[in-house]
């Protein structure tokens, strides 16, 4: 029974893999041409791309930066999760998510060196609202990537103009890298933090206070970002603030507005007995604010991201596609097929990792433990392909 189920599932994965191949993969040369703007990436056309079977089945299908080895990935995950051996429970959403992650890991390790891995912060590297302490098991895995010459980026919604805030959240990792540099394990590790989705950039510097050096925006901004006018940015935040206040009133939320130079959001009120917002309130706030901004004049001029932060809702200027692309450019023009973004928010309303798919390959994890397992799997496939 298990053998027959395995064969049928593998055939399905093979057929989907062929659909993706037919749809065609964006080649490096074409991607470089298309990356001029996010809109061009979204509107990728190649050969018979517009008439592919996959396009007919899924009109909104996006860019594939690499092939996806789905049949082989299914075999790998079936051996681990015993999907084919289950009698009553069919392949689940999580099964499919992990198969897709494996397919992406296999492809990346077979196409040469992975040049950049970017991570979300909360729920990806550490639990929501916590920090990256020196005992976190993800740290040695990140150090392994650095030893292999892979650059590291942390692209987070947390928007701070002061490096001390990022140091507090990431101090375990930063000190581990500083120790490795002192012991000459590597000389010039490239690790950068992009905050506020795509608004602030800090770079690791073992000689700097708090081990982070602020990088002025004008030195790393993409050309398209330079066209965003400050007047339009503030107008968009004004509209967003009005929408958020409307949600507070309509749902009688115990919340207050927090306005920053490139973001605005709602957080629980600081009064005694402050509440946790429920998921439905957060997602309603995201969707209402998103719609109001989409229909507004500044919302048509400046990219933005309205997202559910777990117990807050924020609107940031830009989004993680801009953040990842800024990392790629700052580190020398790394291509999407050589970049992996790891995050937990790809599904629900206000999922801010979703936009990273426009800039590079992605892996969808559910918690920090899955991030550790993903990096172990990446190392396993890399070792299998290239040896030590």
C-alpha positions in Angstrom: 0.0 0.0 0.0 2.7 2.5 1.0 4.7 1.6 -2.2 1.7 2.4 -4.4 0.9 5.6 -2.6 4.6 6.7 -2.9 4.6 6.0 -6.6 1.4 8.0 -7.2 2.5 11.0 -5.1 5.9 11.0 -6.8 4.2 11.0 -10.2 2.1 14.0 -9.2 5.3 15.8 -8.1 7.0 14.9 -11.3 4.1 16.3 -13.3 4.1 19.6 -11.4 7.9 19.8 -11.8 7.3 19.5 -15.6 4.7 22.2 -15.5 7.2 24.5 -13.9 9.9 23.6 -16.4 7.4 24.3 -19.2 6.5 27.6 -17.7 10.3 28.3 -17.9 12.8 29.5 -15.3 14.0 33.0 -15.4 17.6 32.9 -16.6 20.3 35.0 -15.0 20.7 37.2 -18.0 17.0 37.8 -18.3 16.7 38.4 -14.6 19.3 41.1 -14.7 17.3 42.8 -17.5 14.1 42.5 -15.6 15.3 43.6 -12.2 15.2 47.2 -13.3 12.0 47.6 -11.4 9.8 45.4 -9.2 7.0 45.8 -11.7 9.1 44.4 -14.4 10.0 41.3 -12.3 6.3 40.8 -11.6 5.5 41.0 -15.3 8.2 38.6 -16.5 7.6 37.2 -19.9 9.8 34.6 -21.5 9.3 32.6 -24.8 6.0 30.8 -24.5 5.7 31.9 -20.8 2.4 33.6 -21.4 0.9 30.5 -22.9 2.3 27.9 -20.5 0.0 25.3 -19.0 0.9 26.5 -15.5 0.0 30.1 -16.5 -3.4 28.9 -17.7 -4.0 27.0 -14.5 -2.6 29.7 -12.2 -2.8 33.1 -13.9 -1.1 34.9 -11.0 1.9 32.6 -10.9 5.1 34.5 -10.3 8.8 34.2 -11.0 10.8 31.0 -10.6 14.5 31.9 -10.0 15.6 28.2 -10.1 14.2 24.9 -11.1 12.3 23.1 -8.3 13.3 19.4 -7.9 9.9 18.4 -6.6 10.0 14.7 -7.2 13.4 14.3 -5.5 12.3 16.5 -2.7 9.2 14.4 -2.2 11.3 11.3 -1.9 13.5 13.1 0.6 10.6 14.3 2.8 8.7 11.0 2.5 11.6 9.2 3.9 11.5 11.6 6.9 7.8 12.1 7.4 6.5 8.8 6.1 3.8 10.6 4.1 3.1 7.5 1.9 2.7 5.3 4.9 -0.3 7.1 6.3 -3.6 5.4 5.8 -6.1 8.1 6.7 -4.3 11.4 6.7 -3.5 12.7 3.2 -0.5 15.0 2.4 -1.0 18.1 4.5 -0.2 21.7 4.0 2.9 21.4 6.1 4.0 18.4 4.1 3.8 20.4 0.9 5.5 23.4 2.5 8.4 21.3 3.6 8.7 19.5 0.2 8.9 22.9 -1.5 11.6 24.0 0.9 13.6 20.9 0.2 13.2 21.3 -3.6 14.5 24.8 -3.2 17.5 23.7 -1.1 18.4 21.0 -3.5 18.3 23.4 -6.5 20.4 26.1 -4.7 23.1 23.7 -3.7 23.4 22.3 -7.2 23.8 25.6 -8.9 27.0 26.7 -7.3 27.7 28.7 -4.2 24.8 30.2 -2.3 25.9 33.9 -2.0 23.4 35.4 0.3 20.9 34.2 2.9 18.5 36.7 4.4 16.4 36.1 7.5 13.3 37.5 9.1 13.7 38.2 12.8 10.8 37.4 15.1 9.5 33.8 14.8 12.3 33.0 12.3 15.5 33.4 14.3 13.9 33.8 17.8 10.5 33.6 19.4 8.2 36.6 18.9 9.3 39.5 21.0 12.5 37.8 22.2 16.1 38.2 21.2 19.0 36.2 19.7 20.9 35.1 22.8 24.2 33.3 22.7 22.6 29.9 23.4 20.4 30.1 20.3 21.1 27.0 18.2 20.8 29.0 14.9 24.0 30.8 15.7 26.5 28.0 14.8 24.6 27.3 11.7 24.9 31.0 10.6 28.6 30.9 11.4 28.9 27.8 9.1 27.3 29.8 6.3 29.8 32.6 6.8 32.7 30.2 6.8 31.5 29.0 3.4 31.6 32.5 2.1 27.9 33.1 2.2 26.8 36.6 3.1 24.1 37.1 5.8 21.3 39.6 5.9 18.6 40.1 8.5 15.6 41.9 6.9 13.2 42.8 9.6 10.1 45.0 10.1 11.6 46.4 13.3 12.5 49.9 12.4 15.2 51.7 14.5 17.5 54.5 13.7 19.8 53.6 16.5 22.0 50.5 16.2 21.7 49.8 20.0 18.2 48.4 19.4 19.3 45.9 16.8 22.3 45.0 19.0 19.9 44.2 21.8 17.9 41.9 19.6 20.9 40.2 17.9 23.7 40.4 20.5 24.3 36.7 20.7 25.0 36.4 17.0 27.0 39.6 16.9 29.3 38.5 19.7 29.7 35.1 18.2 30.8 36.6 14.9 33.1 39.1 16.7 34.8 36.2 18.5 35.2 34.2 15.3 36.8 37.3 13.7 39.2 37.7 16.7 40.1 34.0 16.3 40.7 34.6 12.6 38.1 32.0 11.5 37.2 34.5 8.8 38.5 37.9 8.1 35.7 40.1 6.7 32.3 38.5 7.2 29.5 40.3 5.5 26.4 40.6 7.7 24.0 43.4 7.3 20.7 44.3 9.0 18.0 46.0 7.0 15.3 47.5 9.3 11.8 48.9 8.7 11.4 46.4 5.8 13.7 48.5 3.6 14.5 51.8 5.4 17.6 51.5 7.5 20.8 49.6 7.0 23.5 48.6 9.5 26.6 46.6 8.9 28.6 44.4 11.2 31.8 46.0 12.3 33.9 44.4 15.0 35.5 47.8 15.9 32.2 49.7 16.1 30.2 50.5 19.2 27.6 47.8 19.6 29.3 45.9 16.8 27.1 47.7 14.2 27.9 50.6 11.9 25.1 52.7 10.5 25.2 53.0 6.7 23.7 56.2 5.3 20.6 55.7 3.2 22.0 57.5 0.2 24.9 55.0 -0.1 22.7 51.9 -0.5 19.3 53.1 -1.9 18.1 51.5 -5.1 17.7 53.9 -8.0 13.9 53.5 -7.8 13.8 54.4 -4.2 15.4 57.7 -4.9 12.2 58.7 -6.8 10.1 58.4 -3.7 9.4 62.0 -2.6 9.4 62.8 1.1 6.1 64.7 0.8 4.4 61.6 -0.7 5.9 59.4 2.0 4.5 61.6 4.8 1.1 61.9 3.0 0.9 58.1 2.8 1.7 57.8 6.5 -1.0 60.4 7.2 -3.6 58.4 5.3 -2.4 55.2 7.1 -2.7 56.8 10.5 -6.2 57.9 9.7 -7.2 54.4 8.7 -5.7 52.9 11.8 -7.5 55.4 14.0 -10.7 54.4 12.2 -10.1 50.8 13.0 -9.4 51.6 16.7 -12.7 53.4 16.9 -14.8 50.9 15.0 -13.5 47.8 16.9 -13.0 49.7 20.2 -9.4 48.5 20.4 -7.4 49.3 23.5 -4.6 50.6 21.3 -2.4 53.7 20.7 -0.8 55.1 17.6 3.0 54.9 17.2 4.3 57.2 14.4 7.9 56.9 13.1 9.7 58.7 10.3 9.0 55.8 7.9 6.2 53.9 9.6 3.1 54.2 11.5 1.2 51.5 13.5 -1.0 50.6 16.4 0.3 48.9 19.6 -1.5 47.8 22.8 -2.3 50.7 25.1 0.2 51.2 27.9 -2.5 51.4 30.5 -2.6 48.7 33.2 -4.2 45.5 32.1 -3.2 46.0 28.4 -4.7 43.4 26.2 -3.5 41.2 23.4 -5.3 41.8 20.2 -6.9 38.7 18.6 -6.0 37.6 15.2 -9.3 38.7 13.6 -8.8 42.2 14.9 -5.3 42.4 13.6 -6.2 41.1 10.1 -9.2 43.3 9.8 -7.0 46.3 10.6 -4.5 45.2 8.0 -7.1 44.7 5.3 -9.0 47.9 6.0 -5.7 49.9 6.0 -4.4 48.2 2.9 -7.6 49.0 0.9 -7.7 52.6 2.0 -4.0 53.1 1.0 -4.4 51.2 -2.3 -7.2 53.7 -3.3 -5.3 56.8 -2.1 -3.1 59.1 -4.2 0.1 58.6 -2.2 -0.5 54.9 -2.2 -0.1 54.9 -5.9 3.2 56.8 -5.8 5.1 55.1 -2.9 5.3 51.3 -2.2 4.2 50.3 1.2 3.6 47.2 3.4 0.7 46.9 5.8 1.4 43.9 8.1 0.3 42.0 11.1 3.1 41.9 13.6 1.6 39.4 16.0 0.3 41.9 18.5 0.5 45.1 16.5 -0.2 46.4 13.0 2.3 48.6 11.1 2.5 50.3 7.8 6.1 50.6 6.5 7.4 52.5 3.5 8.7 49.9 1.0 8.5 46.2 1.7 10.9 43.2 2.0 11.3 42.9 -1.8 13.1 46.3 -1.6 14.9 45.2 1.5 16.3 42.0 0.0 17.2 43.8 -3.3 19.0 46.5 -1.3 21.1 43.7 0.4 21.8 42.2 -3.0 23.0 45.5 -4.4 25.0 46.6 -1.4 26.8 43.3 -1.4 27.9 43.7 -5.0 24.9 42.8 -7.2 23.9 39.3 -6.1 21.3 37.6 -8.2 18.0 36.3 -7.1 19.0 32.7 -8.0 21.9 33.0 -5.6 19.9 34.4 -2.7 17.6 32.7 -0.2 15.2 34.5 2.1 13.9 32.6 5.1 10.8 33.8 6.9 7.5 32.7 8.5 5.0 35.2 7.0 3.9 34.0 3.6 0.2 33.3 4.0 -2.1 35.3 6.2 -3.2 38.9 5.7 -0.3 41.2 6.3 2.3 38.5 5.6 5.4 40.7 5.1 7.8 38.0 3.9 5.6 37.3 0.9 7.0 40.2 -1.1 10.5 38.8 -0.8 9.5 36.3 -3.5 9.8 39.1 -6.0 13.5 39.4 -5.3 14.9 35.9 -4.7 14.2 32.3 -3.8 12.4 31.7 -0.4 11.9 29.1 2.3 8.8 29.1 4.5 9.3 28.1 8.1 6.9 28.1 11.0 9.2 28.7 14.0 12.8 29.1 15.0 13.3 25.3 15.4 12.3 24.9 11.7 14.9 27.5 10.8 17.6 25.4 12.5 16.3 22.3 10.7 16.3 24.1 7.4 19.9 25.2 7.8 20.9 21.7 8.7 19.2 20.4 5.6 20.9 23.0 3.5 24.2 21.9 4.9 23.4 18.3 4.2 22.5 18.9 0.6 25.6 21.1 0.2 27.8 18.4 1.7 26.2 15.7 -0.5 26.7 17.8 -3.6 30.2 19.3 -3.1 31.7 17.4 -0.3 33.3 19.0 2.8 
